[in-house]
Amino acid sequence: MSMTWALRALALSVVAGALLLSASIRPAGAASTIDFLAALSDSELDEFRAWKDARNAFNDQTDAYWDAVESKRQVRRRKRAAKIPFDRSDYVMSFPPRYKGPALSAALAKKYYNFVEQQKTTEPAKTRELATVSDYLDAAKRVYGFTPERVSEREFKLRYAEEANALGLSKEQVVRVYALETGGNGTYDMQAGIHPVKKTGRAISSALGYAQLLDANSINELARSGGTFILLLNRKLRDPENSPARTAALKHKLTVLKRMYANVKRLPFEWDVQQRYAKTDKGMGIHTLNIDADIGPMLQAMKLRTLKDTAEKQGRRSLSGAELELMNLAGPMTGLEMMEEPGSSAPTPNFFARRAYYVNKMVAGLTAAELQVELDRRMSQAIARPGAQEFAAAFDSVFERRSTAER
């Protein structure tokens, strides 16, 4: 039986209000929303209202879940600072709620989809494009007069292997991290979201290179280890076999590196500050150090060494490739937390921001211990691919060269 016009108008206004409050669409105005609802039959309106009510209730449950996760995270931060051990009560021991309410029929879902798409066209969302490698290169040239030196993949891997070996990182650790982070075929200028060979796709983060360092990681590691990078570059500069062109290039790199280092040393050594600085032109220029043939291998290998040092300070003297990657993925202290009980039994939402959890499909629905197993499984698959095999061969070449020199 059809509802009266008065009741229908009331129903339309109630559902329209719910739509306007929803974050899932950006309506051009209440009238267009009313027009969409008015075009529905009585049965479709009832169906849509039931669906929308269920979705709103689900969204409220999801918000409450993530509020609880964040609250527990703050408790653990305070406990860690006070050196108080964690227990199971410090974690949310369940996964985010799943929607179990009614679904829209195919016909109504299509109508709603078309309405939402029309709204986007009428009032397009202002999306901010992420910076890409070309943007970082432009910033480096504009601010520092610096263009990273490019070499072949094989040569970059050889230099990386030399730096990693000198820092006490194993072939297994480095190559397995590379295999996971790049799928076993990544290039040293690879950016997350963009195919390393075809150059297709769209940037999904600032992560760059074999170890996929974020722009803020570059700032952080330069601030921490810039003095060492300068020392190593000076050592290269003193090589008597350098050509005049090589000497001039190294002198210029050294000048640029010292300037960049001075800039980051003036900042407070705080992650939030480094994240903000990484988005400035000066910070973006620093991110290109990952691509340079001399500095890039030092910077990326040192990032992994820093993770290893952090683990050693916490009493963990050895790390598998999967354990090193867990620290690289989740953050040093969080990664260590995920390796030991009760953290290893806790669901992964406890260790990732809400958006990161849903974006990174690999971590969803797993406990911390299960994630480590999954990392290892993916590494074992990707390590057989050409890029990973070439990287392993680079380590073998370094070992052979050093063995020959020691005889």
Secondary structure, DSSP 8 states (H G I E B T S, - for coil): ----HHHHHHHHHHHHHHHHH-TT---S-HHHHHHHHHTS-HHHHHHHHHHHHHHHHHHHHHHHHHHHHHHHHHHHHHHHHTT----GGGS--S------S----HHHHHHHHHHHHHHHHHS---------HHHHHHHHHHHH--------HHHHHHHHHHHHHHTT--HHHHHHHHHHHHTT---TT-BTTB-TTT--B---SS-BTTTTB-HHHHHHHHHHHHHHHHHHHHHHHT-TT--HHHHHHHHHHHHHHHHHHHHHHTS-S-HHHHHHHHTSHHHHHHHGGGTSTTHHHHHHHHHHHHHHHHHHHTT-----HHHHHHHHHH-HHHHHHHHSTTGGGSBGGGGS-HHHHHH-TTTTT-BHHHHHHHHHHHHHHHTTSHHHHHHHHHHHHHHHHHHHHH-
